[in-house]
Amino acid sequence: MKNKDKAEEALIKLFGSTSRARILTLLFENISRSFYQRKIMYETGLSLQAVQRELSHLVELEIVKKKETNTRVYYEVNTYSPFCAPFQEVCKVVW
């Protein structure tokens, strides 16, 4: 798949969901923090199923990193993603 096609697919996946936008806004407003699923659910007002689904997409796109401990799974912004800087700016404006 061409890079242009891959980027377009990523943008369609990203902006095709209000849930995704809320999660990204939370993560990018707190770029130096990690959150577990229930905390993301509480902070965004989304159902657990919606949070799990969207986090799965964001991890697949490498926009969000997943870190597992013995008791919890944490999620945080992947600062090495080429989308990091643009999304940080977009998320400041969106919500």
Secondary structure, 3 states (H helix, E strand, C coil): CCHHHHHHHHHHHHHCCHHHHHHHHHHHHCCCCCEEHHHHHHHHCCCHHHHHHHHHHHHHCCCEEEEECCCCEEEEECCCCCCHHHHHHHHHHHC
